[in-house]
Amino acid sequence: MARRKPADTVHLRLRFPEKLRRRIEAAADKNQQSMNAEIVERLEQSFQKDDQASVTATLLKIDTRIGELMREVEDLRTIGEWIRPEPNPTSSTGDKS
């Protein structure tokens, strides 16, 4: 069997309750489009919502990690200040007199 291309249109038989069919038909009439177009549009919208939720979750994880890294950097700066020797005001600056 030949592989389908992403741009191909396919035929799909579905079974769903009559009540749902009536809702789709009413929505399609309201939006002045076919039932097929209404179903496709609604499916696309549901996938877009899923994609947005996934992106939002990823961004939240990134934001959390950035916060953690910023705290780690601040901790390292604090540790660096503790271990850095204080400048000695009596040390020579290269003068050997």
FIDREN-554626 format. One record per residue: x, y, z of N, C-alpha, C, O in turn. Coordinates in Angstrom, 2 decimals. Layout:
BEGIN
+---------+---------+---------+---------+---------+---------+---------+---------+---------+---------+---------+---------+
!   neast !  nnorth !     nup !  caeast ! canorth !    caup !   ceast !  cnorth !     cup !   oeast !  onorth !     oup !
+---------+---------+---------+---------+---------+---------+---------+---------+---------+---------+---------+---------+
!       X !       Y !       Z !       X !       Y !       Z !       X !       Y !       Z !       X !       Y !       Z !
...
+---------+---------+---------+---------+---------+---------+---------+---------+---------+---------+---------+---------+
***
This chain:
BEGIN
+---------+---------+---------+---------+---------+---------+---------+---------+---------+---------+---------+---------+
!   neast !  nnorth !     nup !  caeast ! canorth !    caup !   ceast !  cnorth !     cup !   oeast !  onorth !     oup !
+---------+---------+---------+---------+---------+---------+---------+---------+---------+---------+---------+---------+
!    0.83 !   -1.18 !    0.00 !    0.00 !    0.00 !    0.00 !    0.88 !    1.25 !    0.00 !    1.85 !    1.33 !    0.75 !
!    0.54 !    2.20 !   -0.83 !    1.33 !    3.43 !   -0.94 !    1.15 !    4.28 !    0.31 !    0.07 !    4.32 !    0.91 !
!    2.21 !    4.94 !    0.68 !    2.15 !    5.83 !    1.86 !    1.45 !    7.12 !    1.49 !    1.61 !    7.64 !    0.39 !
!    0.69 !    7.63 !    2.42 !   -0.01 !    8.90 !    2.19 !    0.91 !   10.06 !    2.51 !    1.78 !    9.98 !    3.38 !
!    0.68 !   11.13 !    1.77 !    1.42 !   12.36 !    2.03 !    0.62 !   13.18 !    3.05 !   -0.60 !   13.05 !    3.13 !
!    1.31 !   14.01 !    3.85 !    0.60 !   14.82 !    4.84 !   -0.50 !   15.70 !    4.24 !   -1.48 !   16.01 !    4.92 !
!   -0.37 !   16.09 !    3.00 !   -1.36 !   16.98 !    2.37 !   -2.54 !   16.21 !    1.78 !   -3.52 !   16.81 !    1.35 !
!   -2.43 !   14.88 !    1.75 !   -3.53 !   14.08 !    1.18 !   -4.79 !   14.22 !    2.03 !   -4.72 !   14.42 !    3.24 !
!   -5.92 !   14.12 !    1.37 !   -7.21 !   14.07 !    2.07 !   -7.63 !   12.62 !    2.11 !   -7.56 !   11.91 !    1.11 !
!   -8.08 !   12.17 !    3.28 !   -8.48 !   10.78 !    3.43 !   -9.96 !   10.70 !    3.82 !  -10.51 !   11.63 !    4.41 !
!  -10.57 !    9.60 !    3.48 !  -11.96 !    9.35 !    3.87 !  -11.95 !    8.49 !    5.11 !  -11.18 !    7.54 !    5.22 !
!  -12.82 !    8.86 !    6.07 !  -12.86 !    8.15 !    7.33 !  -14.31 !    7.99 !    7.76 !  -15.06 !    8.96 !    7.83 !
!  -14.69 !    6.78 !    8.03 !  -16.05 !    6.53 !    8.51 !  -16.02 !    6.57 !   10.02 !  -15.19 !    5.93 !   10.66 !
!  -16.94 !    7.33 !   10.59 !  -17.02 !    7.46 !   12.04 !  -18.39 !    7.05 !   12.54 !  -19.39 !    7.16 !   11.83 !
!  -18.42 !    6.58 !   13.76 !  -19.69 !    6.33 !   14.44 !  -19.73 !    7.21 !   15.67 !  -18.82 !    7.17 !   16.50 !
!  -20.78 !    7.99 !   15.79 !  -20.98 !    8.79 !   16.99 !  -22.47 !    8.99 !   17.20 !  -23.26 !    8.79 !   16.28 !
!  -22.86 !    9.39 !   18.40 !  -24.28 !    9.50 !   18.73 !  -25.01 !   10.53 !   17.86 !  -24.42 !   11.53 !   17.42 !
!  -26.27 !   10.27 !   17.62 !  -27.11 !   11.18 !   16.82 !  -27.14 !   12.57 !   17.43 !  -27.15 !   13.58 !   16.72 !
!  -27.17 !   12.63 !   18.75 !  -27.20 !   13.93 !   19.43 !  -25.96 !   14.76 !   19.05 !  -26.06 !   15.97 !   18.84 !
!  -24.82 !   14.12 !   18.97 !  -23.59 !   14.81 !   18.57 !  -23.66 !   15.24 !   17.11 !  -23.23 !   16.34 !   16.77 !
!  -24.19 !   14.38 !   16.26 !  -24.34 !   14.73 !   14.84 !  -25.20 !   15.97 !   14.69 !  -24.89 !   16.84 !   13.87 !
!  -26.28 !   16.06 !   15.46 !  -27.14 !   17.25 !   15.40 !  -26.40 !   18.51 !   15.86 !  -26.57 !   19.58 !   15.28 !
!  -25.58 !   18.38 !   16.88 !  -24.81 !   19.53 !   17.36 !  -23.81 !   19.98 !   16.30 !  -23.63 !   21.18 !   16.07 !
!  -23.16 !   19.03 !   15.67 !  -22.21 !   19.37 !   14.60 !  -22.95 !   20.05 !   13.45 !  -22.48 !   21.05 !   12.90 !
!  -24.08 !   19.50 !   13.08 !  -24.87 !   20.07 !   11.99 !  -25.30 !   21.50 !   12.32 !  -25.21 !   22.39 !   11.46 !
!  -25.76 !   21.73 !   13.54 !  -26.18 !   23.07 !   13.95 !  -25.00 !   24.05 !   13.93 !  -25.13 !   25.18 !   13.47 !
!  -23.85 !   23.60 !   14.42 !  -22.65 !   24.46 !   14.43 !  -22.20 !   24.75 !   13.00 !  -21.81 !   25.88 !   12.69 !
!  -22.26 !   23.76 !   12.15 !  -21.86 !   23.95 !   10.75 !  -22.79 !   24.95 !   10.06 !  -22.33 !   25.82 !    9.32 !
!  -24.09 !   24.83 !   10.31 !  -25.05 !   25.79 !    9.74 !  -24.76 !   27.20 !   10.25 !  -24.74 !   28.15 !    9.47 !
!  -24.53 !   27.33 !   11.55 !  -24.24 !   28.64 !   12.14 !  -22.98 !   29.26 !   11.54 !  -22.92 !   30.46 !   11.30 !
!  -21.98 !   28.42 !   11.30 !  -20.69 !   28.91 !   10.77 !  -20.65 !   28.89 !    9.24 !  -19.62 !   29.17 !    8.64 !
!  -21.76 !   28.55 !    8.64 !  -21.91 !   28.54 !    7.18 !  -20.83 !   27.70 !    6.51 !  -20.14 !   28.14 !    5.60 !
!  -20.73 !   26.47 !    6.99 !  -19.79 !   25.54 !    6.38 !  -20.36 !   24.13 !    6.47 !  -21.35 !   23.88 !    7.15 !
!  -19.72 !   23.22 !    5.77 !  -20.18 !   21.84 !    5.77 !  -19.90 !   21.19 !    7.12 !  -19.09 !   21.68 !    7.91 !
!  -20.58 !   20.09 !    7.37 !  -20.31 !   19.34 !    8.60 !  -18.87 !   18.84 !    8.61 !  -18.21 !   18.85 !    9.64 !
!  -18.39 !   18.42 !    7.46 !  -17.00 !   17.96 !    7.36 !  -16.04 !   19.08 !    7.77 !  -15.12 !   18.86 !    8.56 !
!  -16.25 !   20.28 !    7.22 !  -15.37 !   21.41 !    7.55 !  -15.46 !   21.74 !    9.04 !  -14.45 !   22.08 !    9.67 !
!  -16.65 !   21.66 !    9.59 !  -16.84 !   21.93 !   11.03 !  -16.06 !   20.93 !   11.88 !  -15.39 !   21.30 !   12.84 !
!  -16.16 !   19.65 !   11.52 !  -15.46 !   18.61 !   12.27 !  -13.95 !   18.80 !   12.16 !  -13.24 !   18.73 !   13.17 !
!  -13.45 !   19.04 !   10.95 !  -12.01 !   19.22 !   10.75 !  -11.52 !   20.44 !   11.54 !  -10.49 !   20.37 !   12.20 !
!  -12.25 !   21.53 !   11.48 !  -11.84 !   22.75 !   12.19 !  -11.79 !   22.52 !   13.69 !  -10.85 !   22.94 !   14.36 !
!  -12.81 !   21.84 !   14.21 !  -12.83 !   21.58 !   15.65 !  -11.71 !   20.63 !   16.08 !  -11.13 !   20.79 !   17.16 !
!  -11.41 !   19.65 !   15.26 !  -10.29 !   18.76 !   15.57 !   -8.97 !   19.53 !   15.57 !   -8.14 !   19.37 !   16.47 !
!   -8.79 !   20.36 !   14.56 !   -7.57 !   21.18 !   14.49 !   -7.44 !   22.07 !   15.73 !   -6.36 !   22.18 !   16.31 !
!   -8.53 !   22.69 !   16.14 !   -8.51 !   23.55 !   17.33 !   -8.14 !   22.76 !   18.58 !   -7.39 !   23.25 !   19.43 !
!   -8.65 !   21.55 !   18.69 !   -8.33 !   20.75 !   19.88 !   -6.84 !   20.40 !   19.91 !   -6.22 !   20.40 !   20.97 !
!   -6.26 !   20.11 !   18.74 !   -4.83 !   19.83 !   18.70 !   -4.00 !   21.08 !   18.98 !   -2.95 !   21.00 !   19.61 !
!   -4.46 !   22.23 !   18.51 !   -3.76 !   23.49 !   18.80 !   -3.76 !   23.76 !   20.30 !   -2.76 !   24.22 !   20.85 !
!   -4.88 !   23.49 !   20.97 !   -4.93 !   23.67 !   22.42 !   -3.95 !   22.75 !   23.11 !   -3.25 !   23.15 !   24.05 !
!   -3.88 !   21.50 !   22.65 !   -2.91 !   20.55 !   23.21 !   -1.49 !   21.05 !   23.01 !   -0.67 !   21.00 !   23.92 !
!   -1.20 !   21.54 !   21.80 !    0.14 !   22.06 !   21.50 !    0.47 !   23.24 !   22.39 !    1.58 !   23.34 !   22.92 !
!   -0.50 !   24.15 !   22.57 !   -0.27 !   25.32 !   23.42 !   -0.03 !   24.90 !   24.86 !    0.84 !   25.46 !   25.54 !
!   -0.79 !   23.93 !   25.33 !   -0.60 !   23.45 !   26.70 !    0.78 !   22.85 !   26.87 !    1.42 !   23.04 !   27.91 !
!    1.24 !   22.12 !   25.87 !    2.56 !   21.51 !   25.92 !    3.66 !   22.57 !   25.94 !    4.61 !   22.47 !   26.71 !
!    3.52 !   23.59 !   25.10 !    4.50 !   24.68 !   25.06 !    4.50 !   25.43 !   26.38 !    5.56 !   25.77 !   26.91 !
!    3.32 !   25.69 !   26.93 !    3.21 !   26.39 !   28.20 !    3.90 !   25.60 !   29.31 !    4.63 !   26.17 !   30.13 !
!    3.66 !   24.29 !   29.35 !    4.30 !   23.44 !   30.36 !    5.82 !   23.46 !   30.21 !    6.54 !   23.52 !   31.21 !
!    6.30 !   23.41 !   28.98 !    7.75 !   23.44 !   28.73 !    8.34 !   24.77 !   29.18 !    9.40 !   24.80 !   29.81 !
!    7.66 !   25.87 !   28.86 !    8.15 !   27.18 !   29.27 !    8.17 !   27.32 !   30.79 !    9.08 !   27.94 !   31.35 !
!    7.18 !   26.76 !   31.45 !    7.15 !   26.80 !   32.91 !    8.33 !   26.03 !   33.49 !    8.96 !   26.48 !   34.45 !
!    8.64 !   24.87 !   32.91 !    9.81 !   24.10 !   33.36 !   11.10 !   24.88 !   33.14 !   11.98 !   24.89 !   34.00 !
!   11.21 !   25.53 !   31.99 !   12.40 !   26.33 !   31.68 !   12.53 !   27.48 !   32.67 !   13.61 !   27.74 !   33.19 !
!   11.42 !   28.17 !   32.93 !   11.42 !   29.29 !   33.86 !   11.84 !   28.83 !   35.26 !   12.62 !   29.50 !   35.94 !
!   11.32 !   27.69 !   35.68 !   11.69 !   27.14 !   36.99 !   13.18 !   26.83 !   37.03 !   13.85 !   27.15 !   38.01 !
!   13.69 !   26.22 !   35.97 !   15.11 !   25.87 !   35.93 !   15.99 !   27.11 !   35.93 !   17.04 !   27.12 !   36.57 !
!   15.57 !   28.15 !   35.22 !   16.33 !   29.41 !   35.21 !   16.41 !   29.97 !   36.62 !   17.46 !   30.43 !   37.06 !
!   15.29 !   29.93 !   37.34 !   15.28 !   30.40 !   38.73 !   16.25 !   29.61 !   39.59 !   16.99 !   30.17 !   40.40 !
!   16.24 !   28.28 !   39.41 !   17.17 !   27.43 !   40.17 !   18.61 !   27.78 !   39.84 !   19.44 !   27.89 !   40.74 !
!   18.92 !   27.96 !   38.57 !   20.29 !   28.29 !   38.17 !   20.72 !   29.66 !   38.69 !   21.87 !   29.84 !   39.07 !
!   19.80 !   30.60 !   38.70 !   20.13 !   31.94 !   39.22 !   20.46 !   31.86 !   40.71 !   21.37 !   32.54 !   41.19 !
!   19.71 !   31.02 !   41.46 !   20.01 !   30.85 !   42.88 !   21.37 !   30.18 !   43.07 !   22.12 !   30.52 !   43.98 !
!   21.68 !   29.20 !   42.20 !   22.98 !   28.54 !   42.29 !   24.11 !   29.51 !   42.00 !   25.14 !   29.47 !   42.68 !
!   23.94 !   30.37 !   41.02 !   24.97 !   31.37 !   40.70 !   25.16 !   32.30 !   41.89 !   26.29 !   32.62 !   42.25 !
!   24.08 !   32.72 !   42.50 !   24.19 !   33.60 !   43.67 !   24.89 !   32.90 !   44.82 !   25.71 !   33.50 !   45.52 !
!   24.58 !   31.61 !   45.01 !   25.27 !   30.84 !   46.05 !   26.77 !   30.76 !   45.76 !   27.58 !   30.90 !   46.66 !
!   27.13 !   30.53 !   44.49 !   28.54 !   30.45 !   44.13 !   29.24 !   31.79 !   44.33 !   30.39 !   31.84 !   44.76 !
!   28.55 !   32.87 !   44.03 !   29.14 !   34.20 !   44.28 !   29.39 !   34.39 !   45.77 !   30.44 !   34.91 !   46.17 !
!   28.45 !   33.97 !   46.59 !   28.61 !   34.11 !   48.04 !   29.79 !   33.27 !   48.52 !   30.60 !   33.74 !   49.32 !
!   29.88 !   32.04 !   48.03 !   31.00 !   31.18 !   48.41 !   32.31 !   31.81 !   47.94 !   33.31 !   31.79 !   48.67 !
!   32.32 !   32.37 !   46.75 !   33.52 !   33.01 !   46.22 !   33.96 !   34.18 !   47.09 !   35.16 !   34.41 !   47.26 !
!   33.00 !   34.91 !   47.62 !   33.35 !   36.04 !   48.50 !   33.95 !   35.53 !   49.81 !   34.82 !   36.19 !   50.38 !
!   33.51 !   34.38 !   50.29 !   34.05 !   33.83 !   51.53 !   35.48 !   33.35 !   51.35 !   36.30 !   33.52 !   52.26 !
!   35.79 !   32.77 !   50.20 !   37.12 !   32.17 !   50.05 !   38.12 !   33.10 !   49.37 !   39.32 !   32.82 !   49.38 !
!   37.65 !   34.19 !   48.80 !   38.56 !   35.12 !   48.13 !   39.38 !   35.84 !   49.20 !   38.82 !   36.40 !   50.14 !
!   40.71 !   35.82 !   49.05 !   41.54 !   36.53 !   50.04 !   41.32 !   38.04 !   49.92 !   41.18 !   38.59 !   48.83 !
!   41.31 !   38.66 !   51.07 !   41.16 !   40.11 !   51.09 !   42.47 !   40.73 !   50.61 !   43.55 !   40.21 !   50.90 !
!   42.39 !   41.85 !   49.88 !   43.63 !   42.49 !   49.43 !   44.43 !   42.96 !   50.64 !   43.88 !   43.47 !   51.61 !
!   45.75 !   42.78 !   50.55 !   46.65 !   43.18 !   51.62 !   47.15 !   44.60 !   51.32 !   47.89 !   44.81 !   50.36 !
!   46.74 !   45.57 !   52.14 !   47.14 !   46.97 !   51.85 !   48.65 !   47.21 !   52.02 !   49.16 !   48.21 !   51.51 !
!   49.36 !   46.33 !   52.70 !   50.80 !   46.52 !   52.91 !   51.65 !   45.82 !   51.89 !   52.87 !   45.95 !   51.89 !
!   50.99 !   45.06 !   51.00 !   51.79 !   44.34 !   50.00 !   52.31 !   45.31 !   48.98 !   51.70 !   46.35 !   48.71 !
!   53.46 !   44.96 !   48.39 !   54.06 !   45.85 !   47.39 !   53.33 !   45.74 !   46.08 !   52.69 !   44.72 !   45.79 !
!   53.41 !   46.78 !   45.28 !   52.77 !   46.82 !   43.98 !   53.80 !   46.67 !   42.88 !   53.65 !   47.20 !   41.78 !
!   54.84 !   45.94 !   43.20 !   55.87 !   45.75 !   42.20 !   57.11 !   46.57 !   42.51 !   58.14 !   46.39 !   41.86 !
!   57.03 !   47.46 !   43.51 !   58.18 !   48.26 !   43.93 !   59.13 !   47.39 !   44.73 !   58.70 !   46.75 !   45.68 !
!   60.37 !   47.35 !   44.37 !   61.34 !   46.58 !   45.14 !   62.40 !   47.54 !   45.66 !   63.54 !   47.54 !   45.21 !
!   62.00 !   48.36 !   46.62 !   62.96 !   49.31 !   47.16 !   63.40 !   48.95 !   48.52 !   64.22 !   49.65 !   49.12 !
+---------+---------+---------+---------+---------+---------+---------+---------+---------+---------+---------+---------+
***
